[in-house]
């Protein structure tokens, strides 16, 4: 077992290079930029810092101004084998916002030029044959044949597939009709699918799992893969061993469930971190690199023994553990985010052996994230090429030069509306944003930004318009794919997919 005392990797790494992104954005003026603010807005400027890192990203708007009306949060992103990128996000129509239209749908955007430009190409169906409306929590995945799969929430999990790059969608079979929350898909091979979800159906299982071998026409019976009593992150595939990994958390602990890709295989549950006196923000996320090494990231914030005793002056932070032996042993936790600054909503993407990118929201504020009333939050990436080492190092840079949120960020999901003063907080950016790895070795991320009523102040049917989606693409720095080496993107020019 590899051990080391808990430590802050951020303390040994470069200061986030916010100025670098600003300089890159200036050099690419007219080619790639963040969405222009609405007239009369006063969106805060980007934070400037010392440039010491080669890692850099460029961001571009995914949705048009009209499409932002009704855009939800929690964007999912997937990269196809041919490099096509897809982003999905829950979306409401004008009429729905007025309370008279159809239910929400899961909107899909596509990029054919490596994330430079995006076009909305279609929606998942608002209803399937059993009238199961999709109302949020979308997830998107692509198999080796380029077939795109989309899952949503409704009465069960509405599921659809597209064989023409998202232009049209075919309703497939819902894997469950019971009460669920936060579903996740993984796709590989030709129509090989795995899907997990958070269960609230009276079975006692907090995480359930199904498989399909035919692109979602048929599914196995749901099985319990719970390892903890609360939040479950996405299911990920271990291609090396032919199995699956799922991170889950509860108060004071982060756990992992692991099982083989076989009916009725044993589910091994191990605790990978103890976090006494802290709450785990949603979601803990796992990743598996090409060599079969496991990584789990999570965000934790202090929580007192009673609501009014909560130490609200301490920030949240992002941590990581790793395993190089299929989950038999795990490293001691490593702090990924910068000490003393709030960091929440992590995601992890893995490439070649020991190479990972951890994305998260980082605040220029101290104190508890639920009390960061004036803080500015930035979508951030920390990349490590030695994440299996005894003292892994991370290079950090912003994904988007402009902030994505002002004010508090609550990471307790539905508990954010609870009377507990520890939990109550702003859920404007919801609970996660995803990153992925392209075939060219670039880290890409889908980012939802939200300034509800605080910056632009414009609304439609009472819904703030100060929100939207950006895509961030790595343009410099080390690739997560060892055979690529350095990411050297050519100068972008907008395309028309």
C-alpha positions, 0 to 999 in steps of 0.5 A: 500500500502506498502511503503518505501523510495528507498534504496539499498538492496545490502548495507545491504547484503553480499559481492558477494562470488566470492572466494566461487565459486572458492573454490567450483570449486576447490573442484569439480575439474574434475567434474564441471568446466567452459569451458577450454580456447582455446590454447594461450588464457588469459582469466581473472581470477575470482575476489576474495572477502570475503566469507560471504554468504552460497549461492553458484553455480557451473557452467559447459560447455553446448556446446562443442568447436565445437558447440560454432562455430555459437552459438548466445546469449540470452540463454533460460532455462526451467526445466521439472516436472521430473527435466530434464533441457533444454537450447535453443539458436540461432545457425548458421551452418559452411556454414551459417557463410560462407554465403552459408548455410541454415538459423539459427536454434534454437539449444537445449541442454538437461541435465538429471543429474540436470545440471552436464552434457549437450548434444545437442539433436536436433534443431527446424526446420530450415523451417516449411511448410510455409518456415518460417526460424527461425533466432534467439530469441529462447525461450523454455518451458515445460508443465506438461506432459513433452512436450517441446515447442520451438519458434523462429523468422523468418517470423512470429514465427516458433513454434515446439514441442518435445514429446521425450525430444528434440530428434525430433521436430514436426512443429506446427502452427505459431501464427503469420506471421506478423513482430515481435521481442522477443517472449516468451512462458509459458507452463502449464497443458497439452498443455496449452500455452501462448505466447507474442511478441514485435510487429513491424507490423504497428498495434500500439501494442508494445506487443501482446499475444495469447493462445493455448489449444492444444499444439500450433496446434491452437492459438487465434487471437493476442490481444494488451496487451501493457502498455508502448511504448517500451520494453516488457519482458516475459509474466508470468502466475498468477496461483493463479488468473488465469491470466497473467502479463507482464512488459514493460518499456519506458523512465522514467517509468516501467509499468505492464499489467495484464489481466485474462485468458479469451477472451477479458478480460480487460487489466489493465495497471499500472505504478509500478516505475518512473525513471526520467532521466534514461533509462530502459535497456532491458528487464524488467522482471516479476515473480509470486510466488506460493502465487500469489505475483508479482515481477518486476525487471529492470536495469536503466542507466542515460541518459541526455536530449541530447546525448552529455549531458549524464552523462557517469560517472554513472553506471547502477543498478538493481531494484525491486518492489513487489505487494502482492495484485494482482497488485493493489498496489506496493512497492517502488523500492528497489535497488538489485545490489551493489551500485556504480557497474554496473548491467544490464540484470536482470531476476527474478525467484520466488518460495514460498511466498516472495522468489525470485532470481534475476540474472544479470550481475555485473561489477567490474567497475564504470561509464556508462556500455556503457563506461566500456571499460576495465570492467569485467562482472560476471553473478550474483545471488541475492536471497531474502527470504523476498522480500515482506518485508518493507526492503527486504534483498538479499544474493549475489553470482556469478553464474560463477567464471570466467567473462562472458564479458570484455568491455562495455555492451549496453542494448538498443537492436538494438539501440546499433548501433545508432550514439547517443554516449549514445547508441552505445556500445558492444552487445556481450552478447546481451540482456538477460540470463534466470534463472529458478527453478527446482522441487528440489528447485535449481536456475539454469541459462543459461549464454552466455559468449562473449570475441569478439576478446579481449581474445582468438582472434581466428575466423572462417569466421570472426566470433569470437570463444571467446563465448559459453554457461555455465549452473549454478546450485545452490549447497548451500544456501536457496532454493526458495521452503520453504518446501525444506529449504536448497539446499544440492546438493550431490557431482556431478560426470559427467553423460552421458544423 
